[in-house]
Amino acid sequence: MFNKKKNNDQEENIMNTENASENPAENVENTDTTANETEQAPELSAEEKLQAEVQQLNDKYLRLYAEFDNYKRRTQKERVELLQTAGKDVIVSLLPVLDDFDRALKAMETAADVAPVKEGILLVSNKLKNTLSQKGLKDVESINQPFNTDFHEAITNIPAPTEELKGKVLDEVEKGYTLNDNVIRFAKVVVGA
């Protein structure tokens, strides 16, 4: 029984070698055609892959360009709207001060005494300064301060009365202001030399 199996195994091996010896030409031809097909197929697929990649990148580029263009339009529109309404809150907060000035002008027409009118004008002036300071406006301190080109604009130099006032601001021709710590108007000053 074991002999029959060995014989069967030997016969199968012989047949396999015969088949292998009969088919080498076919195997070589099959290998060559498969190699040719794989050489042509990757070239076409590589070309197709590159075309697909180019198409995908073009699509991505166009979408990105359109998105950026929309962003530019939106920000430009927002900027125009901001410029049109930028001073709105300041103007609204100044309207009560304007009303007070109108009342003061009417009071000056019929006033016989100057002291109450003067007091009313001072109140309106203080109200205006408080309103502007709430919006971030501060005046620049200049008198007896060292001259600083970041805040001051020198109009002229005059001889300093004392040695310690050299290089310091002696007089202020026009007040300077900062808005949220940014200079919006330089103080025009006279500097001691």
C-alpha positions as CSV (number, residue, x, y, z in Angstrom):
1,M,0.0,0.0,0.0
2,F,2.8,2.3,0.9
3,N,4.5,1.3,-2.3
4,K,1.5,2.2,-4.4
5,K,1.5,5.7,-2.9
6,K,5.2,6.1,-3.5
7,N,4.7,5.0,-7.1
8,N,1.8,7.4,-7.6
9,D,3.9,10.2,-6.1
10,Q,6.8,9.4,-8.4
11,E,4.5,9.2,-11.5
12,E,3.0,12.6,-10.6
13,N,6.5,14.1,-10.3
14,I,7.5,12.7,-13.6
15,M,4.4,14.1,-15.2
16,N,4.9,17.5,-13.7
17,T,8.5,17.6,-15.0
18,E,7.3,16.5,-18.4
19,N,4.6,19.2,-18.4
20,A,7.2,21.7,-17.3
21,S,9.5,20.6,-20.0
22,E,6.8,20.7,-22.6
23,N,5.6,24.2,-21.6
24,P,8.8,26.2,-21.1
25,A,8.2,28.0,-24.4
26,E,4.7,28.7,-23.5
27,N,5.8,29.9,-20.0
28,V,8.4,32.2,-21.5
29,E,5.8,33.6,-24.0
30,N,3.3,34.0,-21.2
31,T,5.9,35.7,-19.1
32,D,6.9,38.0,-22.0
33,T,3.3,39.0,-22.7
34,T,2.6,39.6,-19.1
35,A,5.7,41.7,-18.8
36,N,4.7,43.7,-21.9
37,E,1.2,44.1,-20.6
38,T,2.5,45.3,-17.2
39,E,5.0,47.6,-18.9
40,Q,2.2,49.2,-21.0
41,A,-0.4,49.2,-18.3
42,P,1.7,51.1,-15.7
43,E,2.6,53.7,-18.3
44,L,-1.0,54.2,-19.2
45,S,-2.1,54.1,-15.6
46,A,0.8,56.3,-14.5
47,E,-0.1,58.8,-17.2
48,E,-3.8,58.6,-16.2
49,K,-2.7,59.0,-12.6
50,L,-0.8,62.1,-13.4
51,Q,-3.7,63.5,-15.5
52,A,-6.1,62.8,-12.6
53,E,-3.6,64.4,-10.2
54,V,-3.3,67.5,-12.4
55,Q,-7.1,67.7,-12.7
56,Q,-7.4,67.4,-8.9
57,L,-4.8,70.1,-8.3
58,N,-6.5,72.4,-10.8
59,D,-9.8,71.9,-9.1
60,K,-8.2,72.5,-5.7
61,Y,-6.5,75.7,-7.1
62,L,-9.7,77.0,-8.6
63,R,-11.7,76.4,-5.4
64,L,-8.9,78.1,-3.4
65,Y,-8.8,81.0,-5.8
66,A,-12.6,81.4,-5.6
67,E,-12.6,81.2,-1.9
68,F,-9.8,83.8,-1.6
69,D,-11.7,86.1,-4.1
70,N,-14.8,85.8,-1.9
71,Y,-12.8,86.6,1.2
72,K,-11.4,89.7,-0.5
73,R,-14.8,90.9,-1.5
74,R,-16.3,90.2,1.9
75,T,-13.5,92.0,3.8
76,Q,-13.6,95.0,1.4
77,K,-17.4,95.2,2.0
78,E,-16.9,95.0,5.7
79,R,-14.2,97.7,5.6
80,V,-16.5,100.1,3.7
81,E,-19.3,99.4,6.2
82,L,-16.9,100.0,9.1
83,L,-15.7,103.3,7.6
84,Q,-19.2,104.4,7.1
85,T,-20.3,103.6,10.7
86,A,-16.9,104.0,12.5
87,G,-17.8,107.3,14.2
88,K,-21.4,106.4,14.9
89,D,-20.9,105.5,18.5
90,V,-18.8,108.6,19.2
91,I,-21.3,110.9,17.5
92,V,-24.2,109.3,19.4
93,S,-22.4,109.8,22.7
94,L,-21.7,113.5,21.7
95,L,-25.3,114.3,20.9
96,P,-26.2,115.2,24.6
97,V,-23.2,117.5,24.7
98,L,-24.5,119.2,21.5
99,D,-27.9,119.6,23.1
100,D,-26.3,121.2,26.1
101,F,-24.4,123.7,23.9
102,D,-27.7,124.6,22.2
103,R,-29.3,125.2,25.6
104,A,-26.3,127.3,26.6
105,L,-26.5,129.4,23.5
106,K,-30.3,130.1,24.2
107,A,-29.4,131.0,27.8
108,M,-26.8,133.4,26.6
109,E,-29.3,135.3,24.5
110,T,-31.5,136.1,27.4
111,A,-28.9,136.1,30.2
112,A,-28.2,139.4,32.1
113,D,-25.6,137.8,34.4
114,V,-22.4,136.3,33.0
115,A,-21.5,134.1,36.0
116,P,-24.3,131.4,35.5
117,V,-23.6,131.3,31.7
118,K,-19.9,130.8,32.4
119,E,-20.6,128.1,34.9
120,G,-22.9,126.4,32.4
121,I,-20.3,126.5,29.6
122,L,-17.7,124.9,32.0
123,L,-20.2,122.1,32.8
124,V,-20.7,121.4,29.1
125,S,-16.9,121.5,28.5
126,N,-16.3,119.0,31.3
127,K,-19.1,116.8,30.0
128,L,-17.5,116.9,26.5
129,K,-14.1,116.0,27.9
130,N,-15.5,113.1,30.0
131,T,-17.4,111.7,27.1
132,L,-14.3,111.8,24.9
133,S,-12.1,110.3,27.6
134,Q,-14.6,107.4,27.9
135,K,-14.0,106.7,24.2
136,G,-10.2,106.5,24.8
137,L,-9.1,110.1,24.2
138,K,-6.4,111.5,26.5
139,D,-4.5,114.8,26.3
140,V,-0.7,114.7,26.2
141,E,0.9,116.3,29.2
142,S,3.6,118.7,27.9
143,I,4.4,121.6,30.1
144,N,7.7,121.0,32.1
145,Q,8.1,117.6,30.5
146,P,11.2,116.5,28.6
147,F,10.8,117.0,24.9
148,N,9.7,113.7,23.3
149,T,9.4,113.5,19.5
150,D,6.9,110.6,19.9
151,F,4.4,113.1,21.5
152,H,5.6,116.6,20.7
153,E,6.3,118.8,17.7
154,A,8.7,121.6,18.4
155,I,7.7,124.9,16.9
156,T,10.6,126.9,18.2
157,N,13.4,126.9,20.7
158,I,13.9,129.7,23.2
159,P,16.6,130.2,25.8
160,A,15.7,128.3,29.0
161,P,15.2,130.5,32.1
162,T,17.0,128.0,34.3
163,E,19.5,125.2,33.6
164,E,17.1,122.4,34.6
165,L,14.5,123.5,32.0
166,K,16.9,122.9,29.1
167,G,15.4,120.3,26.7
168,K,12.0,120.6,28.4
169,V,8.8,122.0,27.1
170,L,8.3,125.6,28.3
171,D,5.0,126.4,26.5
172,E,2.2,124.6,24.7
173,V,0.8,126.3,21.6
174,E,-1.6,123.5,20.7
175,K,-2.6,120.5,22.9
176,G,-1.8,117.0,21.7
177,Y,-4.1,114.0,22.0
178,T,-3.8,110.2,22.1
179,L,-6.6,107.8,21.2
180,N,-6.2,104.4,22.9
181,D,-2.5,105.2,23.4
182,N,-1.9,106.1,19.8
183,V,-1.0,109.7,19.0
184,I,-3.7,111.3,16.9
185,R,-2.3,114.8,17.2
186,F,1.1,115.9,18.3
187,A,1.4,118.7,20.8
188,K,2.9,121.9,19.3
189,V,5.3,123.1,21.9
190,V,8.1,125.6,22.6
191,V,11.3,123.9,23.9
192,G,13.9,125.5,26.1
193,A,17.4,125.5,24.7
